[in-house]
Amino acid sequence: LYMWQRRSYDGGRSWEPAAIGAFQGYCSSLTATANGAVIATTRSPHFAVHLSRDGGRNWEPPVILDYSVWANQSAVLAEPNVVVVTYMGYCMEPGKADSRIARLKITDAGLALDH
């Protein structure tokens, strides 16, 4: 399953036709940094984080965070070039659901888990 995207180059007055997005998954969180990077978190076929350094025009290969069945996620900018992602992990049995967190740093080489 791919997402769809539309672009405007004039502040939203007009839009290009819809096109298939650059990567698979449901994207429920987009986070922008002060230096113009965009972080997209996706679920399905796995829970991953994608990095664009040019406002979403091009995307680097994803960092797979987890293989959880369900991953309702949220990403926030914690520091310049550091994004914290929270998500729901295991949820298949009542009473055994857990929340998980990952800290990612934007480096010259790409996204890196920042432990």
For each residue, the residues with C-beta under 8 A, 3 or more apart:
1: 24 25 26 44
2: 20 21 23 24
3: 20 21 23 25 26 27
4: 18 19 20 21
5: 18 19 20 21 22 56
6: 15 16 17 18 19
7: 15 16
8: 11 12 13 14 15 16
9:
10: 13 14
11: 8
12: 8 15
13: 8 10
14: 8 10
15: 6 7 8 12
16: 6 7 8 19
17: 6
18: 4 5 6
19: 4 5 6 16
20: 2 3 4 5
21: 2 3 4 5 27
22: 5 50 58 59
23: 2 3 40 42 48 50 59 62
24: 1 2 42 44 45
25: 1 3 42 43 44 45 48
26: 1 3 42 43 44
27: 3 21 30 40 41 42
28: 41 42 43 72 73 74
29: 39 40 41 73 74 75 85
30: 27 38 39 40 75
31: 38 39 75 76 77 83
32: 36 37 38 39 77
33: 36 37 38 39 77 80 81 83 106
34: 80
35: 80 81
36: 32 33 53 54 55
37: 32 33 51 52 53 81 106
38: 30 31 32 33 51 52 55 56
39: 29 30 31 32 33 49 50 51 75 83 104 106 111
40: 23 27 29 30 49 50 52 56 59
41: 27 28 29 47 48 49 50 73 74 75 85 87
42: 23 24 25 26 27 28 47 48 49 50 62
43: 25 26 28 46 47 48 68 70 71 72 73
44: 1 24 25 26
45: 24 25
46: 43 64 66 67
47: 41 42 43 64 65 66 67 68 71 73 87
48: 23 25 41 42 43 62 63 64 65
49: 39 40 41 42 62 63 65 75 83 85 102 104 111
50: 22 23 39 40 41 42 59 60 62 63
51: 37 38 39 59 60 63 106 110 111
52: 37 38 40 55 56 57 58 59 60
53: 36 37 58 60
54: 36 57 58
55: 36 38 52
56: 5 38 40 52 59
57: 52 54
58: 22 52 53 54
59: 22 23 40 50 51 52 56 62
60: 50 51 52 53 110 111
61: 110
62: 23 42 48 49 50 59
63: 48 49 50 51 104 110 111 112 113
64: 46 47 48 67
65: 47 48 49 85 87 102
66: 46 47 71 87 89 100
67: 46 47 64
68: 43 47 71 87 88 89 90 91 100
69: 90 91 92
70: 43 88 91
71: 43 47 66 68 87 88 89
72: 28 43 87 88
73: 28 29 41 43 47 85 86 87 88
74: 28 29 41 85 86 87
75: 29 30 31 39 41 49 83 84 85 86
76: 31 83 84
77: 31 32 33 80 82 83
78: 82 83 84 103
79: 82
80: 33 34 35 77
81: 33 35 37 105 106 107
82: 77 78 79 103 104 105 106 114
83: 31 33 39 49 75 76 77 78 103 104 106
84: 75 76 78 101 102 103 104
85: 29 41 49 65 73 74 75 101 102 103 104
86: 73 74 75 99 100 101
87: 41 47 65 66 68 71 72 73 74 99 100 101 102
88: 68 70 71 72 73 91 97 98 99 100
89: 66 68 71 97 98 99 100
90: 68 69 93 96 97 98
91: 68 69 70 88 96 97
92: 69 96
93: 90 96
94:
95:
96: 90 91 92 93
97: 88 89 90 91
98: 88 89 90
99: 86 87 88 89
100: 66 68 86 87 88 89
101: 84 85 86 87
102: 49 65 84 85 87 113
103: 78 82 83 84 85 113 114 115
104: 39 49 63 82 83 84 85 111 112 113 114
105: 81 82 111 112 113 114
106: 33 37 39 51 81 82 83 110 111
107: 81 110 111 112
108:
109: 112
110: 51 60 61 63 106 107
111: 39 49 51 60 63 104 105 106 107
112: 63 104 105 107 109
113: 63 102 103 104 105
114: 82 103 104 105
115: 103
